[in-house]
């Protein structure tokens, strides 16, 4: 079985503070020193151009949940959490220094152009932006790396339209698609893990891989996603679920992220057929314990 690729999404959980973001990167890199199977592969942030995404009315409206706001208006809140291009270049440098792959979710065309200029290995299209076709066209035609895309809040006709769009320029083999339910957090009955099976059946032969982007509580569900055929696993990461912000409640804290990485890799090792009828480890026990009684 393909070894799972594990993505820790910091997103905006850094609270707009570069020092916190740096500390998160450093801690994620340390996981592998405790256990090589606990390693994180990719660290992901978010990039938005708020005045491109929001109407003046939306920008100047109060945050719908004032207790989570970092500004007087929703626009000010989003601006407070936003890192500019130079800061993202620094984040990429820090990730590379720690042996991690940098990535970010891009929400609009301007953000896409900025991040493409950094030439990261992969760029993520979040569910909210997967029907922004001018942005998708720019990624498809002007960026040569992996394009990861979530299918939350997306109907089957829209999914097919997205896949066909990337097929037009033979870019579908660079596409990783994610089963996803958009909610923070998502109750278990709405996770719908069997969507992984459907995506594998419909698009598995076309795309580079199938992923699972989870916004649920705990890590047991991710193990089931692995057994169903997902190979990329994206979970939000935070230092403290009680911090102000909407994503923290659906995020993993450090020891949970470490356990997730270990459990996914150990389960991937276990998902195999016996290479021969009696394994070497069984031979010893067979000689010691096996009772063969003939008729």
Secondary structure, DSSP 8 states (H G I E B T S, - for coil): ----EEEEEEETTTTT-HHHHHHHHHHHHHHHHH-GGG---EEEEEE--HHHHS-HHHHHS--SSGGG-SSSSHHHHHHHT---HHHHHHHHHHHHHTT-EEEEEE-SHHHHHHHHTTT-SEEEE-GGGTT-HHHHHHHHHH--SEEEEE-TT--HHHHHHHHHHHHTTT-GGGEEEEEE---SS--GGGT-TTHHHHHHHHHTTTSSEEEEEE-SSSSHHHHHHHHTT--EEEEEB-S-TTSSSSSGGGSB-HHHHHHHHHHHHHHHHHS---SSSS-HHHHHHHHHH------
